[in-house]
Amino acid sequence: MNNTNELLELAKNMRSSYRSLIPSAGSPDEVYKLEDISIPSRDTGRAIEGKLYYPRGNAAESITVFAHGGWWVSGDLETHDVLLRYLANNLNTLVLSVGYRLAPEHCAPAATNDVTDAFHWLHKRFSSIKKTFLVGDSAGGNIMASLSTQLNAEHKVSGVWLIYPVLDVNMNPESLKRLATEDFPTLDILNMFKQSYTAGQVGEQDPLVSPVFADNSNIPPTLISVGEADPLIERSRDYHNAAPNSKLLTYAKQRHGFIQFFKNKQYNALGQQALDDGIEFLKSVD
């Protein structure tokens, strides 16, 4: 599939399908306040939409920028609401969820640029809070892995949590060939989404879209969480092995998405544990 209209139709179907899963994430926890915001972007006249979660008690000890998953083509400010409320309350952090631009309408580096702009806006607005985290799942983990390498030079990131991240758009690892025939995401679907995101304008080994190829020897403290039944597990191991400042936690029999839908314990038995593990890791960062 290489027709732009076909890719757009696939993306629209994916967006609708993803939103239909929102009820299965469970009931949302109460937070102190949820604020809809518009963030100035580097592009004159264009704003980035976002949601800002204030934790219970309104005494946040850190700020967190979150990039949602959805394979760069789907996901939005509603799909991860249950997860982010829990994160805000239990990490005692202000969480900014970024409504970054999606492919195929906007290919790389549009998403990363939007999240970068949102990070700097949040960092400036809450400059009195010194601890700053980056968190992202799936495609959002891809964005945050790329962003953490860039921002680390500025010493602005305290810790990073990559939740079953896409670390290589090349789609070659053995785990993909072994697991992506039946387990979501399949290899065919991944290749379609990759095509939408890179649009032939960014090389598949460019660290912007494949952070596993970056120099990750000096990244901030980083946790990678992934299920053992996730086709992305092999590249998570490769990334961890090349990043001395990282920690890898794997979860038996868990599939892609198990942390986002942690309240559905029938299908995601270890989602709650993995979520709490991630929160404890960020709390432990100096």
C-alpha positions as CSV (number, residue, x, y, z in Angstrom):
1,M,0.0,0.0,0.0
2,N,1.6,3.3,-1.1
3,N,-1.3,5.4,-2.2
4,T,-1.7,8.4,0.0
5,N,-5.5,8.1,0.0
6,E,-5.3,4.5,1.0
7,L,-2.9,5.3,3.9
8,L,-5.2,8.1,5.1
9,E,-8.2,5.8,5.0
10,L,-6.3,3.2,7.0
11,A,-5.3,5.9,9.5
12,K,-8.9,7.2,9.9
13,N,-10.1,3.6,10.5
14,M,-7.3,3.1,13.1
15,R,-8.3,6.4,14.9
16,S,-12.0,5.3,15.1
17,S,-11.0,1.8,16.2
18,Y,-8.7,3.2,18.9
19,R,-11.3,5.6,20.3
20,S,-13.7,2.7,20.5
21,L,-11.4,1.1,23.0
22,I,-11.6,4.0,25.5
23,P,-14.4,2.4,27.6
24,S,-12.3,-0.8,28.1
25,A,-9.7,1.2,29.9
26,G,-12.0,1.4,32.9
27,S,-13.3,4.2,35.0
28,P,-11.2,7.4,35.4
29,D,-9.9,8.4,38.8
30,E,-10.5,11.8,40.1
31,V,-7.7,14.4,39.8
32,Y,-7.4,17.8,41.4
33,K,-8.0,19.6,38.0
34,L,-7.9,18.8,34.3
35,E,-7.0,21.8,32.1
36,D,-7.5,22.0,28.3
37,I,-4.6,24.1,27.0
38,S,-3.2,25.5,23.7
39,I,0.5,25.6,23.5
40,P,2.4,28.0,21.1
41,S,4.3,26.1,18.4
42,R,7.4,27.0,16.4
43,D,5.0,27.5,13.5
44,T,3.5,31.0,13.4
45,G,-0.2,30.9,14.0
46,R,-0.5,27.2,14.9
47,A,-1.1,26.0,18.4
48,I,-0.6,22.5,19.9
49,E,-3.6,21.1,21.9
50,G,-2.9,19.5,25.2
51,K,-4.4,18.4,28.5
52,L,-2.8,19.2,31.8
53,Y,-3.5,16.9,34.8
54,Y,-3.1,18.2,38.3
55,P,-2.7,15.5,40.9
56,R,-4.9,15.1,44.0
57,G,-3.8,17.6,46.6
58,N,-2.4,20.0,44.0
59,A,1.2,19.8,45.4
60,A,3.1,18.3,42.4
61,E,6.7,17.3,43.0
62,S,7.5,16.9,39.3
63,I,6.3,17.7,35.8
64,T,5.8,15.0,33.2
65,V,5.3,15.3,29.5
66,F,3.4,12.4,27.9
67,A,3.3,11.3,24.3
68,H,0.5,8.8,23.5
69,G,0.8,5.7,21.4
70,G,-1.1,4.9,18.2
71,W,1.6,4.1,15.7
72,W,2.0,7.8,14.8
73,V,-1.4,7.7,13.0
74,S,-3.9,7.5,15.8
75,G,-4.4,8.1,19.5
76,D,-5.4,11.5,21.0
77,L,-6.0,13.4,24.2
78,E,-8.8,11.0,25.2
79,T,-7.4,7.6,24.5
80,H,-4.9,7.5,27.5
81,D,-7.0,9.5,30.0
82,V,-7.4,6.7,32.6
83,L,-3.7,5.9,32.5
84,L,-2.7,9.6,32.9
85,R,-5.0,10.3,35.8
86,Y,-3.4,7.3,37.7
87,L,0.1,8.5,36.8
88,A,-0.6,12.1,38.0
89,N,-2.0,11.0,41.3
90,N,0.4,8.2,42.2
91,L,3.6,9.9,41.0
92,N,2.3,13.2,42.4
93,T,3.2,14.9,39.1
94,L,1.7,17.4,36.7
95,V,1.1,15.5,33.5
96,L,1.0,17.3,30.1
97,S,-0.6,15.1,27.5
98,V,0.4,16.4,24.0
99,G,-2.0,16.3,21.1
100,Y,0.8,16.1,18.5
101,R,0.2,16.0,14.8
102,L,-0.4,12.6,13.2
103,A,0.6,10.9,10.1
104,P,0.0,10.5,7.2
105,E,-1.2,14.1,7.1
106,H,2.0,15.2,8.9
107,C,5.1,13.0,8.6
108,A,8.2,13.1,10.7
109,P,9.5,15.2,12.3
110,A,6.1,16.9,13.0
111,A,5.2,14.8,16.0
112,T,8.7,15.2,17.7
113,N,8.7,18.9,17.0
114,D,5.3,19.3,18.7
115,V,6.3,17.3,21.7
116,T,9.6,19.3,22.0
117,D,7.7,22.6,21.8
118,A,5.3,21.3,24.5
119,F,8.1,20.3,26.7
120,H,9.8,23.7,26.6
121,W,6.4,25.4,27.3
122,L,5.8,23.2,30.3
123,H,9.3,23.6,31.6
124,K,9.0,27.4,31.4
125,R,5.5,27.6,32.9
126,F,6.5,25.5,35.9
127,S,10.1,26.5,36.2
128,S,10.0,26.2,40.0
129,I,9.5,22.4,39.8
130,K,13.0,21.0,39.1
131,K,12.2,17.3,38.4
132,T,11.1,16.6,34.8
133,F,10.1,13.3,33.3
134,L,9.3,12.1,29.8
135,V,6.9,9.2,29.4
136,G,5.5,7.7,26.2
137,D,3.9,4.4,25.1
138,S,4.5,2.7,21.8
139,A,4.9,5.4,19.1
140,G,4.9,7.9,21.9
141,G,7.8,5.9,23.4
142,N,9.6,6.3,20.0
143,I,9.1,10.1,20.2
144,M,10.3,10.3,23.8
145,A,13.4,8.1,23.2
146,S,14.4,10.4,20.3
147,L,13.6,13.5,22.4
148,S,15.5,12.4,25.5
149,T,18.7,12.2,23.5
150,Q,18.3,15.7,22.2
151,L,17.2,17.2,25.6
152,N,19.8,15.4,27.7
153,A,22.4,17.8,26.3
154,E,20.5,20.6,28.0
155,H,20.3,18.6,31.3
156,K,16.5,19.3,31.5
157,V,15.3,15.7,31.8
158,S,15.4,13.8,35.2
159,G,14.1,10.5,34.0
160,V,12.4,8.7,31.1
161,W,9.9,5.9,31.0
162,L,9.5,4.1,27.6
163,I,6.4,1.9,27.6
164,Y,6.7,-0.8,25.0
165,P,8.4,1.7,22.7
166,V,8.9,1.5,18.9
167,L,12.7,1.9,18.8
168,D,13.3,0.8,15.2
169,V,11.0,1.4,12.2
170,N,13.0,-1.1,10.1
171,M,10.7,-4.0,11.2
172,N,13.5,-6.6,10.8
173,P,14.0,-8.0,14.3
174,E,13.4,-11.7,14.8
175,S,10.7,-11.0,17.5
176,L,8.7,-9.2,14.8
177,K,9.0,-12.1,12.4
178,R,8.1,-14.6,15.2
179,L,5.3,-12.7,17.0
180,A,3.9,-10.3,14.5
181,T,2.1,-12.9,12.4
182,E,-0.6,-13.2,15.0
183,D,0.0,-10.7,17.9
184,F,-0.8,-7.1,17.4
185,P,0.8,-5.3,15.7
186,T,1.3,-7.4,12.7
187,L,4.2,-6.9,10.4
188,D,2.0,-5.7,7.5
189,I,0.3,-3.1,9.7
190,L,3.6,-1.9,11.1
191,N,5.0,-1.4,7.6
192,M,2.0,0.6,6.6
193,F,2.3,2.9,9.6
194,K,6.0,3.3,9.1
195,Q,5.4,4.4,5.5
196,S,2.8,6.9,6.8
197,Y,5.3,8.3,9.4
198,T,8.5,8.4,7.4
199,A,6.9,9.2,4.0
200,G,10.2,8.3,2.3
201,Q,11.6,11.5,3.6
202,V,13.5,10.2,6.7
203,G,15.9,7.3,6.5
204,E,14.8,4.2,8.4
205,Q,18.0,4.2,10.4
206,D,17.8,7.9,11.2
207,P,17.8,8.2,15.1
208,L,14.9,10.6,14.7
209,V,12.6,7.7,13.8
210,S,14.7,4.7,15.0
211,P,16.2,5.7,18.3
212,V,18.0,2.4,18.7
213,F,20.5,3.7,16.2
214,A,21.3,6.9,18.2
215,D,24.2,7.2,20.6
216,N,22.4,6.2,23.7
217,S,25.4,5.9,25.9
218,N,24.6,9.0,27.9
219,I,20.8,9.2,28.1
220,P,19.0,10.2,31.3
221,P,17.9,7.4,33.7
222,T,15.5,5.4,31.5
223,L,13.1,2.5,32.2
224,I,11.9,0.3,29.3
225,S,8.8,-1.7,30.1
226,V,7.6,-4.4,27.6
227,G,5.6,-7.6,27.6
228,E,7.3,-10.8,26.6
229,A,4.6,-11.5,24.0
230,D,5.1,-8.0,22.4
231,P,6.7,-8.1,18.9
232,L,8.8,-5.0,20.0
233,I,10.6,-6.8,22.7
234,E,13.8,-7.6,20.8
235,R,14.6,-4.0,20.0
236,S,13.8,-3.0,23.6
237,R,16.6,-5.4,24.6
238,D,19.0,-4.0,22.0
239,Y,18.3,-0.4,23.2
240,H,18.8,-1.4,26.8
241,N,22.1,-3.2,26.0
242,A,23.4,0.0,24.3
243,A,22.3,2.3,27.0
244,P,24.1,1.9,30.3
245,N,21.8,4.3,32.1
246,S,18.7,2.2,31.3
247,K,16.7,-0.5,33.0
248,L,14.6,-3.1,31.2
249,L,11.6,-4.8,32.8
250,T,9.8,-7.5,30.9
251,Y,6.5,-9.1,31.8
252,A,5.5,-12.7,31.1
253,K,2.7,-13.4,28.6
254,Q,1.8,-9.7,28.3
255,R,1.0,-8.2,25.0
256,H,1.3,-4.7,23.5
257,G,-1.0,-2.3,25.3
258,F,-1.2,-4.1,28.6
259,I,-0.2,-1.1,30.7
260,Q,-2.6,1.4,29.1
261,F,-5.5,-1.0,29.9
262,F,-4.2,-1.9,33.3
263,K,-7.7,-1.9,34.9
264,N,-8.8,-4.7,32.7
265,K,-7.1,-7.4,34.8
266,Q,-8.7,-10.3,33.0
267,Y,-6.7,-9.6,29.9
268,N,-3.8,-7.6,31.3
269,A,-2.9,-9.4,34.5
270,L,0.4,-7.6,35.0
271,G,-0.6,-4.2,33.8
272,Q,-1.1,-2.7,37.3
273,Q,2.2,-4.2,38.4
274,A,4.1,-2.7,35.4
275,L,2.4,0.7,35.9
276,D,3.4,0.8,39.6
277,D,6.9,-0.4,38.7
278,G,7.3,2.5,36.3
279,I,6.0,5.0,38.9
280,E,8.4,3.6,41.5
281,F,11.3,3.9,39.0
282,L,10.6,7.6,38.4
283,K,10.2,8.3,42.1
284,S,13.7,6.8,42.6
285,V,15.4,9.2,40.2
286,D,17.4,11.9,41.9
